[in-house]
Amino acid sequence: MTVSAAERIESCKAGGLGAIAFAFAYFIAALVNSLVLAVRVESLAQLQVSVGVELAVKVAIALLSGFLFGVTYRYIIRSDGNSHLKDGAVLAFGLVRGLASIETSDYLVLGVWLPTALGVESVFCFAIARLVLDLALSCGWIEPFH
């Protein structure tokens, strides 16, 4: 199957919008983690993100994650209204991203593995990206994949 240039442009639009929505949601979550949770709960101090290179790298990764989600989400849902596909895409991306953070961190040792294991932050960010993409699709700003 050959994908037309118009389809690729729509995919890039979905990716760009997904990147912006996910990165914005991630930035809000990082602020809440750093300014509220890490300050009030001692065992969550590891959630604190310092402003500077660390935050820039994390936001860049969030942009890439959101872009890949946006492109993939457009292909997953096509013109189908199946909410299970939409929920499954968010959960799959959220769990993969959330579980990867366990693999590369000391969260299990610190005793804060449950929120990370569930990928709550990642699922939240992908859910926000999904809502923005669904809005864009329903308004016709992005065409569903045919």
C-alpha positions, -999 to 999 in steps of 0.1 A, spaced: 0 0 0 14 34 -10 8 63 14 2 96 -4 19 128 4 -13 142 17 -16 113 42 20 119 53 13 156 59 -17 147 80 4 123 100 30 150 106 3 174 117 -10 147 141 25 141 153 32 178 158 0 183 177 6 152 198 41 164 206 29 198 218 0 184 238 21 157 254 50 180 262 27 206 277 10 179 299 44 166 309 57 201 318 26 206 341 31 171 357 68 179 362 59 212 379 34 195 402 59 167 410 87 192 417 67 219 435 41 199 454 47 162 457 85 162 461 83 189 487 55 174 508 63 137 506 99 129 515 99 95 496 90 113 464 120 137 465 134 118 434 105 133 413 120 167 416 133 180 382 158 208 382 154 236 358 181 235 332 196 207 311 177 180 329 144 196 323 153 204 286 162 168 280 131 155 296 109 179 276 127 169 244 120 133 251 84 142 259 81 160 225 95 129 207 71 106 226 42 128 219 51 130 182 53 93 179 20 89 197 3 114 175 14 97 143 6 62 156 -27 73 171 -39 86 138 -31 52 122 -46 32 150 -80 48 151 -84 56 114 -120 67 110 -132 42 136 -151 54 167 -141 24 188 -133 38 223 -114 6 232 -88 13 205 -84 49 217 -81 38 254 -58 9 244 -34 33 226 -32 56 256 -27 27 280 -1 9 258 20 40 253 16 51 289 26 17 304 56 13 281 69 47 290 61 43 327 76 8 330 107 19 312 113 44 340 113 16 365 139 -3 345 162 27 345 158 40 380 159 34 417 122 38 422 118 2 434 144 7 460 129 40 471 95 25 476 77 47 452 73 21 425 35 19 424 28 53 407 57 47 384 47 11 377 12 21 367 26 48 345 2 73 360 21 104 348 27 89 313 -9 77 309 -21 112 320 1 129 294 -9 105 266 -46 110 276 -42 147 273 -26 142 239 -55 119 229 -81 145 239 -63 172 219 -60 149 189 -96 138 191 -107 174 192 -85 182 161 -100 152 143 -135 161 151 -130 197 141 -114 187 108 -80 202 116 -65 168 110 -80 142 87 -83 106 99 -63 80 81 -82 64 52 
